[in-house]
């Protein structure tokens, strides 16, 4: 499923995305360290060669939020693709990709807020919070809003 039109012949970067919900069905979101902005995002990260998407999701959770204390509730069967805005193509991911193709997973966080540690060796977030699912689309960077709409729509029945 492609969420925007191709901008360049570069390939998509394979990526795992994680919607992590707490006991109140709010969603973990973080503000990126490498981009100062008002936008938030859910954890996500590249899939290494030979790595399964679910393995990448668990590794990325540990790298980005410092815990894997989660239970898998659901995953999207299809990959979701998005293109970077033209001004970012060639600047991010060493210029190798035009966007990402993402496999998304829904996890229930089983721990306490104190278990979350964004100051990891591979830190990506400057701050984090729990956000109601209805707020996600308005909080994300505009070029990812279509995929967030799909994710919220697909995962909400499994909360």
Residue pairs with C-beta under 8 A, 6 or more apart in sequence:
1 78
1 79
1 80
1 81
1 150
2 81
2 82
3 80
3 81
3 82
3 83
3 146
3 147
3 150
4 82
4 83
4 99
4 143
4 146
5 83
6 83
6 98
7 83
7 84
7 86
7 89
7 98
7 99
8 89
8 98
9 98
10 89
10 96
10 97
10 98
11 96
11 97
11 98
12 81
12 97
12 98
12 99
12 100
12 101
13 46
13 93
13 96
13 97
13 99
13 100
13 101
14 46
14 47
14 53
14 100
14 101
14 103
15 44
15 45
15 46
15 47
15 56
15 100
15 101
15 102
15 103
16 44
16 45
16 46
16 47
16 53
16 54
16 56
16 57
16 60
16 102
16 103
16 104
16 105
17 42
17 43
17 44
17 57
17 80
17 102
17 103
17 104
17 105
17 151
18 42
18 43
18 44
18 57
18 60
18 61
18 104
18 105
18 107
19 27
19 42
19 104
19 105
19 106
19 107
19 151
19 155
20 27
20 28
20 42
20 43
20 61
20 65
20 70
20 107
20 108
20 109
21 27
21 28
21 73
21 106
21 107
21 108
21 109
21 133
21 159
22 28
22 108
22 109
22 130
23 109
24 130
25 133
25 159
26 130
26 131
26 132
26 133
27 42
27 130
27 131
27 132
27 133
27 136
28 42
28 43
28 65
28 109
28 116
28 128
28 129
28 130
28 131
29 40
29 41
29 42
29 128
29 129
29 130
29 131
29 136
29 139
30 40
30 41
30 42
30 43
30 64
30 65
30 118
30 124
30 125
30 126
30 127
30 128
31 37
31 39
31 40
31 41
31 125
31 126
31 127
31 128
32 39
32 41
32 124
32 125
32 126
33 123
33 124
33 125
33 126
34 124
37 141
39 139
39 140
39 141
40 129
40 131
40 136
40 139
40 140
41 140
41 141
41 144
42 136
42 151
43 60
43 61
43 64
43 65
43 124
44 60
44 100
44 102
45 56
45 59
45 60
45 63
45 64
45 124
46 56
47 53
47 56
47 103
48 56
51 59
53 75
53 103
53 105
54 72
54 75
54 105
57 103
57 105
57 107
58 68
61 67
61 68
61 70
61 107
62 68
62 120
63 120
63 121
63 122
63 124
64 118
64 120
64 122
64 123
64 124
64 125
65 116
65 117
65 118
65 120
65 125
65 128
66 115
66 116
66 117
66 118
66 119
66 120
67 109
67 111
67 115
67 116
67 117
69 109
69 110
69 111
69 115
70 107
70 108
70 109
70 110
71 107
71 108
71 110
72 105
72 106
72 107
73 106
73 107
73 108
73 155
73 158
73 159
74 105
74 106
74 154
74 155
74 158
75 103
75 104
75 105
75 106
76 103
76 104
76 105
76 151
76 154
79 101
79 102
79 103
80 101
80 102
80 104
80 147
80 150
80 151
81 99
81 100
81 101
81 102
82 99
82 100
82 102
82 143
82 144
82 146
82 147
83 89
83 98
83 99
83 143
84 92
84 97
84 98
84 99
84 143
85 143
89 95
89 98
102 147
104 151
104 154
104 155
106 155
106 158
116 128
118 124
118 125
118 126
118 127
118 128
131 139
133 152
133 156
133 159
134 152
136 148
136 151
136 152
137 145
137 148
137 149
137 152
140 148
